Structure formats: structure tokens, C-alpha cells
Amino acid sequence: MPITLVQSTTGTGNLTLNGVTSGNTLVAFQSSHRPNSSTTAIAVPTDTNGTFVGGIAWVGATFNAGTAVGITGIFYEVNAAAGTHTVTFEANNSNNKTLCEFSGMNIADVLDVSANARISNSDITSQVTGTTGTTTQNDELVVISLSLAATIGSADVGYTNPVSGFTNLNVVPNDASDIATYHAFKIVSVMGTQSATYNWTSHESSMAAHAAVAAFKGLQSVNTQIPIASLWPILVAC
């Protein structure tokens, strides 16, 4: 079964998907604002009809960028129950979220590899997601997420759009009165490391960018063909 995006929704508050198919995988993205010098990661969202796990997001040393920082998170829920899923995200002053349903995903061991990277207090026009280890199988879903904050900011940061090879899910270019956001995905069919680079044109002396990438395993095709060599004794007997 190929990996397929079934449905997705975006917004700044809680998000709902209706008619989710039993056994599919949900992926949630969040791009958020944090006060200066914050070290708090984004909380795992809750679901009225299941449980999210993950938290592929920055947490650790002080992340300083003038008066504000932007952090991002990627979360997932495997083997989803059928029906309606209303997902509650961490509340914050500036939040952009995406909620997706994918079919064709491995439900036993779905998260394969991930990475994230950040830059702060820099006059920057690009941010990498970091580079994952090598994926362990051919068919995988790769998702990326970016948060970009600035002291003053711009109504349109001027993203290079789309990110090469990816399909957009949620793009918010405003880092003045909002948090600049970019959520996207692609489906790969060969093993390898995964990464992406976000580029934009607007910049200033105090900026903070945080990006993450995660690769999720799809269902592997099963070879049901019987080798000819194994049939040889039967053919001879006939």
C-alpha cells in the first residue's frame, strides 16, 4: 500500500479531523513563540480519540534572540481509531498548527530517524533541519517543520517556496505579528539521509530559527512470488 496524504487541516487553535480511517497515522506540527531565553520544549498535544507521542523538537540550552524565539515540534499517533479526532495543542501567544492523516504507514515501529537544528541572534536568510541518519527502508514519509522569529520582523519573510522536493502543508510568511511557519512533506522510495534547507529574503540582526525533520516508515511490500527453483522438484515429478 503506498503512503498517501488522506486529509489535513491548519489553524492557530485546536484542530479537528473527521472521518479518520482506523489504522491510519496522524502527524501534528506546531510552530510556536517563546519568551526570550526560554528552554521549554513544546508540549505533546492531546487527542479526544487517541494518544500522540513523539516530540521531535528542540529543548536544552538557552535559545536567545532579542525579545522572542521560535520553536517547532512534530508529533505522531499510530494506528488511529476511526472517527473524529480533536487535537488540543499547547496554548501560546503565536501558534500555527497542522494536523494530517496518512495511510500506508507502519503501525508497529513507525518513527525511523529525525533531526533538528537552530540558529539564534543571527542576521540569517536560511535554516537547515539538520541531517538524519540513514533511513532503514525504501518507502518512507518525510516531514519538515520550521519556526522563524525576529525582534521586529516582516509581514512577508520572502520564503523560497516550495522547499525543493516537498509538498506544502502550511506556510505562514509573517514573523512580525505572527510566527513565521513552514510545514511540508514528501514521500521517498529509496534509503538515505534526510534533510532540508529553508531559505528566505527578509532578515535583521536578531532572528531565531528552529527546524526539524522526521522520517516515518511506510508498509513494506511483501514479495509473494514463489522462486522457480523451489518448484523444480514438482515440475520434474509431473
C-alpha positions in Angstrom: 0.0 0.0 0.0 1.5 3.4 -1.0 1.9 6.2 1.5 -0.9 8.7 0.9 -2.0 12.0 2.5 -5.6 11.4 3.2 -6.5 14.8 4.7 -5.1 17.8 6.6 -6.1 20.9 8.4 -4.4 24.0 9.7 -5.1 26.8 12.2 -4.0 28.7 15.3 -6.1 26.8 17.8 -7.2 23.3 18.4 -7.7 21.2 15.2 -10.2 18.5 14.2 -10.1 15.8 11.6 -13.4 14.0 10.8 -13.8 10.6 9.3 -10.4 9.3 10.1 -9.9 5.7 8.9 -9.0 3.1 11.5 -5.3 2.2 11.5 -4.0 5.3 9.8 -1.3 7.6 11.2 -1.8 11.2 12.4 1.0 13.7 12.3 0.8 17.0 14.1 3.1 20.1 13.6 3.3 23.1 15.8 5.3 26.3 15.4 5.3 28.5 18.5 6.6 31.7 20.1 8.7 31.5 23.3 9.9 34.3 25.6 13.5 35.3 25.3 16.0 32.8 26.8 13.4 30.1 27.1 14.4 26.4 27.4 11.0 24.9 27.3 10.0 22.5 24.5 6.6 22.3 23.0 4.2 20.1 25.0 2.8 16.9 23.3 -0.7 17.6 22.1 -3.7 15.6 23.4 -6.4 13.9 21.3 -10.0 13.2 22.2 -9.8 9.8 20.4 -6.2 8.6 20.8 -2.7 9.5 22.1 0.1 11.4 20.5 3.7 10.6 21.1 7.0 12.0 19.8 8.2 15.4 20.4 10.8 15.9 17.7 11.7 19.3 18.9 14.4 21.4 20.3 14.9 21.5 24.1 18.1 22.3 26.0 20.4 25.3 26.3 19.1 28.9 26.2 17.7 29.8 22.8 18.2 33.6 22.7 17.1 36.0 20.0 16.4 39.5 21.2 12.8 39.6 22.6 11.4 36.3 21.3 12.3 32.9 20.0 10.6 30.4 17.7 10.5 26.7 18.3 8.9 23.9 16.4 7.6 20.4 17.2 6.5 17.3 15.3 4.2 14.7 16.9 2.6 11.5 15.7 -0.2 9.0 16.6 -0.1 5.5 15.0 -3.0 3.0 14.5 -5.5 5.8 14.9 -9.1 5.0 15.9 -11.8 5.5 13.4 -13.9 8.7 13.6 -13.4 12.2 14.8 -10.1 13.4 16.3 -10.0 16.8 18.1 -6.4 17.7 19.0 -5.6 20.2 21.7 -2.2 21.9 21.3 -0.2 23.9 23.8 -1.5 27.5 24.1 0.8 30.3 23.3 0.8 33.9 22.0 1.7 32.8 18.5 0.9 29.3 17.3 0.5 27.8 13.9 -0.5 24.2 13.7 -1.1 21.5 11.1 -2.8 18.1 11.6 -2.6 15.4 8.9 -3.9 11.9 8.3 -1.7 9.5 6.3 -2.5 6.0 5.1 0.0 3.2 4.2 2.1 3.7 7.4 3.8 1.1 9.5 1.9 0.8 12.8 4.4 -1.3 14.8 7.6 0.9 14.6 6.7 4.0 12.6 9.3 6.6 13.6 12.6 5.9 11.8 15.0 8.8 12.1 14.9 12.5 13.0 17.0 15.6 13.4 16.6 19.3 14.3 18.8 22.4 14.3 18.6 26.1 15.3 20.2 29.4 14.9 19.7 32.5 17.1 20.9 36.1 17.4 21.9 36.0 13.7 21.2 38.0 10.6 20.1 34.9 8.7 18.3 34.0 5.5 18.4 30.2 5.7 18.0 27.4 8.2 18.7 23.7 7.9 16.6 21.0 9.5 19.7 19.0 10.5 20.5 15.7 8.8 19.1 12.4 9.9 20.8 9.1 10.0 20.2 6.8 7.0 16.6 5.6 6.8 16.2 1.8 7.2 13.8 1.1 4.4 12.8 2.4 1.0 9.2 3.6 1.5 9.1 6.5 4.0 7.2 9.7 4.8 9.5 12.6 5.4 8.1 15.7 7.2 9.7 19.1 7.9 8.8 22.0 10.2 10.2 25.5 10.7 9.6 28.3 13.1 11.2 31.7 12.5 11.1 34.7 14.9 12.5 38.2 14.8 12.6 41.2 17.1 10.9 43.4 14.6 10.0 41.1 11.8 8.3 41.4 8.5 4.8 40.8 7.1 6.4 38.5 4.5 9.8 37.0 5.1 10.0 36.0 1.4 10.3 32.2 1.6 11.7 30.3 -1.3 8.5 28.3 -2.0 8.2 25.4 -2.2 11.2 23.8 -0.4 12.8 21.6 -3.0 11.2 18.2 -3.3 8.5 18.9 -0.7 4.7 19.5 -0.8 3.4 22.4 1.3 1.0 21.8 4.2 1.1 25.1 6.0 3.0 28.2 5.0 2.8 31.4 7.1 5.3 34.1 6.0 4.6 36.7 8.7 7.2 36.9 11.6 6.1 40.4 12.6 2.7 39.9 14.2 2.9 36.1 13.9 5.4 33.3 14.0 6.8 32.5 10.5 5.9 28.9 9.8 6.6 26.3 7.2 5.2 22.7 7.4 5.7 20.3 4.4 6.1 16.6 3.5 7.5 14.3 0.8 7.4 10.5 0.2 10.7 8.8 -0.6 11.3 5.4 -2.2 15.0 4.9 -1.6 17.0 4.7 1.6 19.2 7.7 2.5 19.8 10.5 5.0 17.1 13.2 5.1 17.4 16.9 5.4 16.0 20.2 4.0 17.1 23.8 3.8 14.6 26.7 4.2 15.5 30.0 2.5 14.0 33.5 2.8 15.0 37.1 1.9 13.9 39.3 4.9 16.5 39.5 7.7 17.6 41.5 10.6 20.2 41.4 13.4 18.1 39.5 16.0 16.5 36.4 14.5 15.9 32.9 15.7 15.1 29.9 13.5 14.4 26.3 14.5 13.7 23.5 12.1 13.1 19.8 12.4 12.8 16.7 10.1 11.4 13.3 10.7 11.1 10.2 8.6 8.3 7.7 9.2 8.2 4.1 7.9 5.6 3.0 5.4 4.3 -0.5 5.0 6.8 -2.6 3.2 5.7 -4.5 0.1 5.7 -8.3 0.5 7.0 -10.5 -2.3 4.5 -13.3 -2.7 6.2 -14.8 -5.8 7.5 -18.3 -5.5 11.0 -18.8 -6.8 11.2 -21.1 -9.9 14.0 -23.1 -8.2 11.6 -24.2 -5.4 9.1 -25.5 -8.0 11.7 -27.6 -9.9 11.1 -31.0 -8.0 7.3 -30.6 -8.6 7.8 -29.9 -12.3 10.1 -32.9 -12.7 7.6 -35.2 -10.9 4.9 -34.1 -13.3 
